């Protein structure tokens, strides 16, 4: 962490890195690993559920973006709690952010160890966990720019994979690629119990899981304090959030529930793997395993970044030991 002066950090991240951090925050590993569970609860109506949660989060990000534009500091949204509500609110926001990412970080390290077992089944989990923690910690200790560079490529891998999956899926739906050139169509959206097969109960239950899959979207409120020309980066990032949600989440889920009946997905395994293998892309399982590994690394990487900055803010505000600044 590069401290410029008391209470401020060096603005070493670029606008492009901040945009990719925003994308990486929006596209979590929940899309790759959690899509099947949300579809199980909501059926085809999961499309509406992702859109609804996306709309709420877009409204939140617009409001947050307006405030960050005026005061782009490290830990911005915690500062807003202190300034506009009361100091206790800001204090709780900072600590909740730290504890949240400690828990998420631990779960991501466990997940990464499991993904590495795909290639090295005899590698003890604790060894792979330590190696991954050391790599991510060193990246964060070097500089914010190093973190931004790592997150840039993590996000790029996820974006390319999802776009490729959507393109391949649309070719299966429209042209029948991998299905003997018999178009699959979109009848699966309503042919297995209707658009709301589990009623409104299943629809509303899926909202909680979907909201969790968007976790990390708020990283703009932390990264703004270390980005050059933060106002320009914030405007571009916030305005494009809704399009990222539409393309990456709703686009990918639309392809999945169109190609596969929602009530048969549990037998399919990973719909991403199955879709690539359907069109003859060999090694799809290894490809998707690599992607979810980078997605988990991205989550842990962002967790280290976010929690460390909140501890920095707590220290600067004299709420924990000066050691943390």
URBEL-V250912 format. One record per residue. N is the residue number from 0. SS is DSSP state (H for helix, E for strand, - for the rest). PHI is phi in whole degrees, 0 to 359 (* if undefined). PSI is psi as a letter, one per 20 degrees, with the letter a starting at -180 (NA if undefined). Layout:
<<N/SS/PHI/PSI> <N/SS/PHI/PSI>>
//
This chain:
<<0/-/*/p> <1/-/258/o> <2/E/269/p> <3/E/272/g> <4/E/203/r> <5/-/305/o> <6/-/89/i> <7/E/228/q> <8/E/242/q> <9/-/292/p> <10/-/273/n> <11/-/255/i> <12/E/274/q> <13/-/270/r> <14/H/299/g> <15/H/298/h> <16/H/295/g> <17/H/295/h> <18/H/297/g> <19/H/289/h> <20/H/296/g> <21/H/296/g> <22/H/294/g> <23/H/299/h> <24/H/292/h> <25/H/287/h> <26/-/261/n> <27/-/268/r> <28/H/294/i> <29/H/300/h> <30/H/293/h> <31/H/281/h> <32/H/258/h> <33/H/257/i> <34/H/298/g> <35/H/298/g> <36/H/291/h> <37/H/290/h> <38/H/293/h> <39/H/300/h> <40/H/279/g> <41/H/257/i> <42/H/67/b> <43/H/292/h> <44/H/292/i> <45/H/300/h> <46/H/300/g> <47/H/293/h> <48/H/295/g> <49/H/297/h> <50/H/293/g> <51/H/295/g> <52/H/297/h> <53/H/299/h> <54/H/295/g> <55/H/297/g> <56/H/292/h> <57/H/295/g> <58/H/299/g> <59/H/296/g> <60/H/291/h> <61/H/297/g> <62/H/294/g> <63/H/296/g> <64/H/300/h> <65/H/299/g> <66/H/287/h> <67/H/296/h> <68/H/302/h> <69/H/281/h> <70/-/216/m> <71/-/278/m> <72/-/250/r> <73/-/292/p> <74/-/69/k> <75/H/307/g> <76/H/291/h> <77/H/290/h> <78/H/297/h> <79/H/293/h> <80/H/297/g> <81/H/292/g> <82/H/285/g> <83/H/260/i> <84/-/245/e> <85/-/194/r> <86/H/302/h> <87/H/298/h> <88/H/299/g> <89/H/297/h> <90/H/299/g> <91/H/292/h> <92/H/297/g> <93/H/296/g> <94/H/290/h> <95/H/295/h> <96/H/295/g> <97/H/297/g> <98/H/294/h> <99/H/301/g> <100/H/282/h> <101/H/296/g> <102/H/294/g> <103/H/296/g> <104/H/298/g> <105/H/297/g> <106/H/296/h> <107/H/293/h> <108/H/296/g> <109/H/298/g> <110/H/297/g> <111/H/299/h> <112/H/298/h> <113/H/293/h> <114/H/293/h> <115/H/292/h> <116/-/296/i> <117/-/299/h> <118/-/265/h> <119/-/235/m> <120/-/297/h> <121/-/266/j> <122/-/284/o> <123/-/302/p> <124/H/300/h> <125/H/291/h> <126/H/290/g> <127/H/298/h> <128/H/297/g> <129/H/296/g> <130/H/301/g> <131/H/295/g> <132/H/297/g> <133/H/298/g> <134/H/299/g> <135/H/290/h> <136/H/294/g> <137/H/298/g> <138/H/299/h> <139/H/283/h> <140/H/285/h> <141/H/299/g> <142/-/185/r> <143/H/296/h> <144/H/295/h> <145/H/295/g> <146/H/300/g> <147/H/298/h> <148/H/294/g> <149/H/296/g> <150/H/293/h> <151/H/302/g> <152/H/284/h> <153/H/300/g> <154/H/294/h> <155/H/299/g> <156/H/299/g> <157/H/295/g> <158/H/298/g> <159/H/298/g> <160/H/298/g> <161/H/293/g> <162/H/298/g> <163/H/299/g> <164/H/296/g> <165/H/295/g> <166/H/298/g> <167/H/298/g> <168/H/298/g> <169/H/295/h> <170/H/292/h> <171/H/292/g> <172/H/291/g> <173/H/272/g> <174/H/251/i> <175/-/81/k> <176/-/302/p> <177/-/78/j> <178/-/233/k> <179/-/57/k> <180/-/59/k> <181/-/253/o> <182/-/307/p> <183/-/287/h> <184/-/72/a> <185/-/238/k> <186/H/294/h> <187/H/296/i> <188/H/294/h> <189/-/227/j> <190/-/275/i> <191/-/234/m> <192/-/95/j> <193/-/90/r> <194/-/289/h> <195/-/244/m> <196/-/296/h> <197/-/252/j> <198/H/69/a> <199/H/288/h> <200/H/298/g> <201/H/296/h> <202/H/298/g> <203/H/290/h> <204/H/295/h> <205/H/292/h> <206/H/300/h> <207/H/295/g> <208/H/293/g> <209/H/295/g> <210/H/301/h> <211/H/294/h> <212/H/289/i> <213/-/272/j> <214/-/302/p> <215/-/110/i> <216/H/295/h> <217/H/278/j> <218/H/298/i> <219/H/303/h> <220/H/288/i> <221/H/253/g> <222/H/293/h> <223/H/301/h> <224/H/286/i> <225/H/232/k> <226/E/246/p> <227/-/291/q> <228/-/50/l> <229/H/299/h> <230/H/300/g> <231/H/298/g> <232/H/294/h> <233/H/294/g> <234/H/301/g> <235/H/295/g> <236/H/291/g> <237/H/294/g> <238/H/296/h> <239/H/267/i> <240/H/302/g> <241/H/297/h> <242/H/288/h> <243/H/296/g> <244/H/297/g> <245/H/297/g> <246/H/286/g> <247/H/281/g> <248/H/281/f> <249/H/293/h> <250/H/297/g> <251/H/294/g> <252/H/293/h> <253/H/302/g> <254/H/298/g> <255/H/296/g> <256/H/284/i> <257/H/279/g> <258/H/281/h> <259/-/244/p> <260/-/302/p> <261/H/302/h> <262/H/274/j> <263/H/243/j> <264/H/294/h> <265/H/297/h> <266/H/275/i> <267/H/284/h> <268/-/89/c> <269/-/280/o> <270/H/297/h> <271/H/294/g> <272/H/298/g> <273/H/297/h> <274/H/294/g> <275/H/293/g> <276/H/292/h> <277/H/299/h> <278/-/260/j> <279/-/88/j> <280/-/278/o> <281/-/287/q> <282/-/74/k> <283/H/298/h> <284/H/298/g> <285/H/294/h> <286/H/298/g> <287/H/292/h> <288/H/298/h> <289/H/296/g> <290/H/295/g> <291/H/291/h> <292/H/296/g> <293/H/293/h> <294/H/295/g> <295/H/292/h> <296/H/297/h> <297/H/298/g> <298/H/297/g> <299/H/292/h> <300/H/300/g> <301/H/293/h> <302/H/296/g> <303/H/298/g> <304/H/298/g> <305/H/294/g> <306/H/296/h> <307/H/294/h> <308/H/290/h> <309/H/290/h> <310/H/294/h> <311/H/300/g> <312/H/296/g> <313/H/299/h> <314/H/290/g> <315/H/298/h> <316/-/275/j> <317/-/61/k> <318/-/252/i> <319/-/219/a> <320/-/301/q> <321/H/302/i> <322/H/305/h> <323/H/285/i> <324/-/264/NA>>
//
